[in-house]
Amino acid sequence: MVPPASPSLVEPASLTVLSRRYGAGAPAVVELIRRTGGCTSPIRLQGESVAVSAGTGAVLARQSTRSQAPGFLLVACGNRRESRCPPCSERYRRDAYFLVAAGLAGDEARGVSASVGSHPLVFATFTAPSFGAVHRRVVDGSGVRPCRPGGQPESCEHGLSLRCLERHAQGDPRIGAALCPDCYNYEAAALWNANLGALWRRTITYLPRELAALGGLSVAVLRSQVRVAYAKVAEFQARGAVHVHAVIRLDGPNGPDTAPAGGATAQRLAEAVARTAARVSITVAGPNGRELIVRWGEQVDVRPIARNASRGDADGTAVAGYLAKYATKDAGAGGGLDRRIRVKGVIERAELSDHARALMRSAWTLSPRWAHTLGFRGHFLTKARRYSVTFAALRGVRAQFRAQADPWLTQIRAKAIGDQVVIRRSFHYAGSRLSPAERAVAASFGASVTWRVSSGGKDRWHPDRPSP
């Protein structure tokens, strides 16, 4: 049975419409929407849950959607993208924060030793190389500087000026656009996005070699003393190129539970990361068969992470929040789209800037499947296996918490004393999305939820807890 929710947050007009449609089941619909956290596109399921004794196999109880109002269940869509479902995206961002933070300070409850906080840690930003001059917003201590002043040729071979003295305001649509579209190498930019994952794997592979060289060791000896762990997110720049923010950590030979040996320090790790980024590259073939060397851009920033940020080192809490923020973004920040393109004509009809449209055309030539992300085909957040906890573990704990709070399951467990209960579920898809009245209810619950992540700890929502 679904207990009714308090309608205090819901507009009376929406309740009236729901009552006309669902009758006595309207309060149950409100409660189902509340349980999704205000998801904007929940999935409707129909079917039943059967409680079975693990020892005897006897059926203890059944719960079917056919026997109770409103005749279906709602499950949150779980979409990561902020542009598609803000409530589910916020839950993903919260999980991403705890995943990254666990690798920075440890999480004993989930098997990540607190000693990882004392391991060498760095926060690194890897940028893309230049593919041509673009408009940019340059800000320093004195304020906003001119976009592109002197010190370079005044015009390109196509007769367009390569200088821009304007001080672009934040949000100016020209930021990231090429000064000369004919000079900009859109093919190379799309190939860069498409091969970013391969370049990152090459970087992580070659990083131990640089660490060994700095320590005067062989790679074999270094691997017997040190293991590299990381968590990274991809961020689209305004010009449509992806760059990477990463937390990189050194563990002992047996993983996070052991400290690295051989004099490994955060400063040595930072130097090794910078040297690796400057030297590593991969060679790929373009659509026309011409080879292109893919490497990191010249602007690579590597900073040690320490508990005390008084020396200018990156603060771990701020780093975790920074990476979690970008984990919910999509290609829209670089001018792309938040959904896959099935027909090439969409590129010409979509509301895109000329710069993004040209980049998307090049990406379509490489792989139509990833044209909407301007060629980028990786996940926006990835990590090493032993870096910290997993999303599955965080979601599992949350599911277990909700199962313990389910009155139907509580009643069954109370009757089955000394017997383990197994729940078998059989559901099928029955639709998705919400009606206008249901969307208004979801917006009421979504607006009432405030997720807080702060450095103090007392304001921090724990991933074990359901939506308030």
Secondary structure as GFF3:
##gff-version 3
##sequence-region A 1 468
A	DSSP	three_ten_helix	7	9	.	.	.	ID=ss1
A	DSSP	alpha_helix	12	22	.	.	.	ID=ss2
A	DSSP	three_ten_helix	23	25	.	.	.	ID=ss3
A	DSSP	alpha_helix	26	35	.	.	.	ID=ss4
A	DSSP	beta_strand	43	53	.	.	.	ID=ss5
A	DSSP	beta_strand	59	64	.	.	.	ID=ss6
A	DSSP	three_ten_helix	65	67	.	.	.	ID=ss7
A	DSSP	beta_strand	73	75	.	.	.	ID=ss8
A	DSSP	alpha_helix	86	105	.	.	.	ID=ss9
A	DSSP	three_ten_helix	108	110	.	.	.	ID=ss10
A	DSSP	three_ten_helix	114	118	.	.	.	ID=ss11
A	DSSP	beta_strand	121	126	.	.	.	ID=ss12
A	DSSP	beta_strand	138	140	.	.	.	ID=ss13
A	DSSP	beta_strand	143	145	.	.	.	ID=ss14
A	DSSP	alpha_helix	186	194	.	.	.	ID=ss15
A	DSSP	alpha_helix	196	215	.	.	.	ID=ss16
A	DSSP	alpha_helix	219	223	.	.	.	ID=ss17
A	DSSP	beta_strand	227	236	.	.	.	ID=ss18
A	DSSP	beta_strand	242	251	.	.	.	ID=ss19
A	DSSP	alpha_helix	266	279	.	.	.	ID=ss20
A	DSSP	beta_strand	281	285	.	.	.	ID=ss21
A	DSSP	beta_strand	291	295	.	.	.	ID=ss22
A	DSSP	beta_strand	300	306	.	.	.	ID=ss23
A	DSSP	three_ten_helix	309	311	.	.	.	ID=ss24
A	DSSP	beta_strand	314	315	.	.	.	ID=ss25
A	DSSP	alpha_helix	316	326	.	.	.	ID=ss26
A	DSSP	three_ten_helix	331	334	.	.	.	ID=ss27
A	DSSP	alpha_helix	345	349	.	.	.	ID=ss28
A	DSSP	alpha_helix	354	366	.	.	.	ID=ss29
A	DSSP	three_ten_helix	368	373	.	.	.	ID=ss30
A	DSSP	beta_strand	381	383	.	.	.	ID=ss31
A	DSSP	alpha_helix	391	405	.	.	.	ID=ss32
A	DSSP	alpha_helix	407	415	.	.	.	ID=ss33
A	DSSP	beta_strand	421	432	.	.	.	ID=ss34
A	DSSP	alpha_helix	436	448	.	.	.	ID=ss35
###
